[in-house]
Amino acid sequence: MCIALLESAINEPFKTFGGEDLYPGICLKDARLCFGIATNYAFIDGNKRVAVHAMETFLLANNKSLECTEDEMEETILGVAEGKIAYQDLSQWIESHIYR
């Protein structure tokens, strides 16, 4: 496990510049968190699982959850990990599947 890669992925959604959030809103922050964990490869194995868990936990901490099938989640996280889905697209996916 590489702590620096994990810390980078966890801290990225909360970065600011000039006092402004680089990733404003829950969906962008959540997408950046999931994307970072899935693509930074901090772990030898389990990066996608940890990314999904972090995404769901972040939403729960903000009184939200996702409404999707396991197949939809699997297809989405595989797309992220394979570089087919950018974090902006993941944010849109989260927005369309968020349960408030």
C-alpha positions as a LaTeX table, in Angstrom:
\begin{tabular}{lrrr}
\hline
Residue & $x$ (\AA) & $y$ (\AA) & $z$ (\AA) \\
\hline
Met1 & 0.00 & 0.00 & 0.00 \\
Cys2 & 1.20 & 3.50 & $-0.82$ \\
Ile3 & $-0.03$ & 5.96 & 1.80 \\
Ala4 & 0.96 & 8.99 & $-0.30$ \\
Leu5 & $-1.26$ & 7.89 & $-3.21$ \\
Leu6 & $-4.18$ & 7.23 & $-0.88$ \\
Glu7 & $-3.75$ & 10.57 & 0.90 \\
Ser8 & $-3.59$ & 12.32 & $-2.47$ \\
Ala9 & $-6.86$ & 10.72 & $-3.58$ \\
Ile10 & $-8.59$ & 11.55 & $-0.29$ \\
Asn11 & $-7.39$ & 15.16 & $-0.14$ \\
Glu12 & $-7.97$ & 16.08 & $-3.80$ \\
Pro13 & $-11.75$ & 16.72 & $-3.56$ \\
Phe14 & $-11.23$ & 19.30 & $-0.84$ \\
Lys15 & $-8.59$ & 21.44 & $-2.54$ \\
Thr16 & $-9.18$ & 25.14 & $-3.03$ \\
Phe17 & $-7.62$ & 27.90 & $-5.09$ \\
Gly18 & $-8.10$ & 31.55 & $-4.26$ \\
Gly19 & $-10.56$ & 30.58 & $-1.55$ \\
Glu20 & $-12.78$ & 28.71 & $-4.02$ \\
Asp21 & $-13.40$ & 24.96 & $-4.03$ \\
Leu22 & $-11.85$ & 23.28 & $-7.06$ \\
Tyr23 & $-14.63$ & 20.70 & $-6.88$ \\
Pro24 & $-17.77$ & 22.52 & $-5.69$ \\
Gly25 & $-20.76$ & 20.46 & $-4.67$ \\
Ile26 & $-21.24$ & 16.99 & $-3.30$ \\
Cys27 & $-21.34$ & 15.20 & $-6.66$ \\
Leu28 & $-18.06$ & 16.67 & $-7.92$ \\
Lys29 & $-16.31$ & 16.03 & $-4.60$ \\
Asp30 & $-17.66$ & 12.48 & $-4.47$ \\
Ala31 & $-16.68$ & 11.79 & $-8.07$ \\
Arg32 & $-13.16$ & 13.12 & $-7.52$ \\
Leu33 & $-12.79$ & 10.99 & $-4.38$ \\
Cys34 & $-13.92$ & 7.81 & $-6.12$ \\
Phe35 & $-11.94$ & 8.59 & $-9.27$ \\
Gly36 & $-8.75$ & 9.27 & $-7.32$ \\
Ile37 & $-8.92$ & 6.08 & $-5.29$ \\
Ala38 & $-9.82$ & 3.96 & $-8.33$ \\
Thr39 & $-7.04$ & 5.38 & $-10.52$ \\
Asn40 & $-4.18$ & 6.14 & $-8.11$ \\
Tyr41 & $-3.68$ & 2.43 & $-7.33$ \\
Ala42 & $-2.67$ & 2.95 & $-3.70$ \\
Phe43 & $-3.42$ & $-0.72$ & $-3.00$ \\
Ile44 & $-2.07$ & $-3.87$ & $-4.61$ \\
Asp45 & $-5.65$ & $-5.11$ & $-4.94$ \\
Gly46 & $-9.09$ & $-3.75$ & $-4.14$ \\
Asn47 & $-8.78$ & $-0.20$ & $-5.45$ \\
Lys48 & $-12.16$ & $-0.31$ & $-7.19$ \\
Arg49 & $-13.91$ & $-1.77$ & $-4.14$ \\
Val50 & $-12.38$ & 0.85 & $-1.85$ \\
Ala51 & $-13.33$ & 3.59 & $-4.33$ \\
Val52 & $-16.97$ & 2.48 & $-4.39$ \\
His53 & $-17.08$ & 2.17 & $-0.61$ \\
Ala54 & $-15.56$ & 5.65 & $-0.20$ \\
Met55 & $-18.05$ & 7.09 & $-2.70$ \\
Glu56 & $-21.01$ & 5.56 & $-0.87$ \\
Thr57 & $-19.67$ & 6.53 & 2.57 \\
Phe58 & $-19.11$ & 10.15 & 1.50 \\
Leu59 & $-22.69$ & 10.34 & 0.25 \\
Leu60 & $-24.05$ & 8.79 & 3.45 \\
Ala61 & $-22.07$ & 11.32 & 5.51 \\
Asn62 & $-23.94$ & 13.98 & 3.53 \\
Asn63 & $-27.34$ & 12.30 & 4.02 \\
Lys64 & $-27.49$ & 11.03 & 0.45 \\
Ser65 & $-27.22$ & 7.64 & $-1.23$ \\
Leu66 & $-27.04$ & 6.10 & $-4.68$ \\
Glu67 & $-29.90$ & 4.34 & $-6.38$ \\
Cys68 & $-28.47$ & 1.92 & $-8.94$ \\
Thr69 & $-28.09$ & $-1.76$ & $-9.60$ \\
Glu70 & $-24.93$ & $-3.70$ & $-8.84$ \\
Asp71 & $-24.42$ & $-4.12$ & $-12.59$ \\
Glu72 & $-24.63$ & $-0.35$ & $-13.15$ \\
Met73 & $-22.15$ & 0.26 & $-10.34$ \\
Glu74 & $-19.77$ & $-2.40$ & $-11.65$ \\
Glu75 & $-19.92$ & $-1.07$ & $-15.21$ \\
Thr76 & $-19.30$ & 2.47 & $-14.00$ \\
Ile77 & $-16.37$ & 1.73 & $-11.68$ \\
Leu78 & $-14.74$ & $-0.48$ & $-14.32$ \\
Gly79 & $-15.07$ & 2.38 & $-16.80$ \\
Val80 & $-13.39$ & 4.72 & $-14.33$ \\
Ala81 & $-10.56$ & 2.30 & $-13.58$ \\
Glu82 & $-9.98$ & 1.60 & $-17.28$ \\
Gly83 & $-9.82$ & 5.31 & $-18.13$ \\
Lys84 & $-13.06$ & 5.29 & $-20.13$ \\
Ile85 & $-14.94$ & 7.52 & $-17.68$ \\
Ala86 & $-13.51$ & 10.87 & $-16.54$ \\
Tyr87 & $-14.33$ & 12.26 & $-13.11$ \\
Gln88 & $-16.61$ & 14.89 & $-14.69$ \\
Asp89 & $-18.63$ & 12.10 & $-16.32$ \\
Leu90 & $-18.64$ & 10.18 & $-13.04$ \\
Ser91 & $-20.01$ & 13.30 & $-11.34$ \\
Gln92 & $-22.87$ & 13.42 & $-13.86$ \\
Trp93 & $-23.52$ & 9.72 & $-13.28$ \\
Ile94 & $-23.65$ & 10.28 & $-9.52$ \\
Glu95 & $-25.99$ & 13.25 & $-10.00$ \\
Ser96 & $-28.36$ & 11.10 & $-12.07$ \\
His97 & $-28.31$ & 8.24 & $-9.52$ \\
Ile98 & $-28.30$ & 10.18 & $-6.26$ \\
Tyr99 & $-31.16$ & 9.65 & $-3.86$ \\
Arg100 & $-31.76$ & 12.69 & $-1.67$ \\
\hline
\end{tabular}
